[in-house]
Amino acid sequence: MSDMPAPQAANGDPAQGPLVLNIQYTKDLSFEVPGAPEIFATLREPPRVDLQLDVQARPMQEGGNVYEVSLQIRADAQAQGQPCFIAELVYCGIFTINVEPDVLEPVLLVECPRLLFPFARNILAEVTREGGFPPVMLQPIDFVALWQQRRGEGVSQVGNA
């Protein structure tokens, strides 16, 4: 074990990288099976799952460099024209970001959700499996393309506190 001190910046503060994940957490989780218990007796095929995904970011304080980034996922499953389940997850992280203003938005809306995604994916798979259905296994998401699409639509996803 080393007694070396943590790296420090020139001003004596602990050195921080451009992106620090301070904490991550499940902010909201909902799982509904509107047709239970009958749906389990009549289900003859794996349900078709429609997914919606959104990324939001907001500063934790005015003029600060700490942000809450939320990855919002909704899964609606249907089979034989009937709803099987509805799963909604809001998975968040609190990030300290030390980058130039011109790269802040892509860091918030691409890099931060990329770090959160594997954990949200596992939660969604587990909750659907525990709910009695095949686990929903999200495929990797191209957050760059999602961000570029939103920019093309003129939608800002970085809000104010």
N, C-alpha and C positions, 0 to 999 in steps of 0.2 A: 504494500500500500504506500502511495506517495504522499508526502506532506507538501506538495507543490500547491501554491495558491492558485485560485481561479484566474484565468486571463483577465487583465484589466485594460480599459481604455486609457488614453492619455490623461483624462481628467480624474482617474481613480475609480470610476464606476465600473461595475462588472461589464465586460465586453458582451455585446449582443449582436447577433447576426441580423440580416435584413428582415428575417421572418422568424418569429418565435411563437409556437403554439403554447399558450399558457395553460389552458384547460379545454376539455371537450366534454360535451354532455348531451343527453337526450332532453330536449326542451318540451316536446310533445310527441305522444305515441298513442295511436288509436287503431283498434282492430275490431271490425264488426262483421258478423255473419248474419245478415238480415233474414235468410231463409232457414236458419237452424231450427230444429234438427233435421227437417225434411231434406235439405239439400244434400246431406251426407248419404241418404238412402237412394236418392235419384241420380246422383252424379255418376255419369257413365264415361266421361272423358276428362282429361286434364283441362282445367279452366283456361280461357284466353285472358291474359293479363294486359291491361292497358296502363301504361305508366306516364305520369306527368312529373317533371322535375323542374325545380326553380332554385336559384341561388340568390340570396339577399345579403347585403352587408350594411352595417351601420356603425358609426363611431360611438364609442362608449362615453366620450365627453367631448365637448366642443374644443377643437384645436388640438386634440391629443393624437397619439399614434396607436391607440388600442381600439380594436374593432371586434364586434361580434359578427361572425359570418355564419349564416344558416343555410343548410342544404335541406330543401323541402321536397319530399317524395310522396306521391300518392299512387297507389296501385289499386285499380278496379278490376276484379276478376269476374268473368261470366262464363257460363257453360249452358248449352241448350237454351239460350235466350233468357236465362235467369241469373240474377246476381249471386255470386258465391261468397265473395268477401270484399271488404274495402279496408285497406291499410293506409294510414297516414303517419308519416314520420317527419319531425323537424329535428334535425341533428345539428348541433352548433359547436363552434369553437370560438374562444377568445384569443385573438392574435395581437401581438405587438409587432408593428411593421415599421421598419426604418428604411424607407426607400424614397427616391425622388418622386415628387408629385406626378410626373408624367407616366410613371409605371405603377402607381398605386392601384388604379382600377384593375389592370390585369392580375396583379398579385392577389387582390381581394377576391376576384371572381373566377380566377383560374387556378392559381397555386393553392390557395386556402381550401377550396372545396376538394381539390385533388387529394389533399392530406386527410380530409374528413371522410371521403367516399368509402374506403374499405370498411370502416366501422359502421357506417350507415347501412352498407350492403349486408353485413353480417346480422345486424339487428332485424332488418326486413326479412331475411331468409329464416331466421329463427322464429320470429313471431308468426309467420305464415305456416311454418312447419308445426309449431306448437298449437296453432289454430285448427289443425286437422287437414291441411292441404299440402300439396307438394311445395317445397320451399321456393320462393321467388328469388332467383339468382340473377341479379342485375349484371348486365354486361358492362365492361369498362365504358366510361363516358368521356367523350372528347370535350373537355371544358373549354378549350380554346375555340372550337367551332360554335359551342353554345354561346360564349361571350361575344364572338364576332357576329352571330346572328342577331343577338339582342341589340348590339350597337347599330347594326344595319336598320333595325326597326326603330331606333331612336329611343330605346327604353333604358333609362338609368337604373341600375340596381344598387347603387350606393346611396343609402338614405341618410338622413340626419337624425341625431338623437332627439 
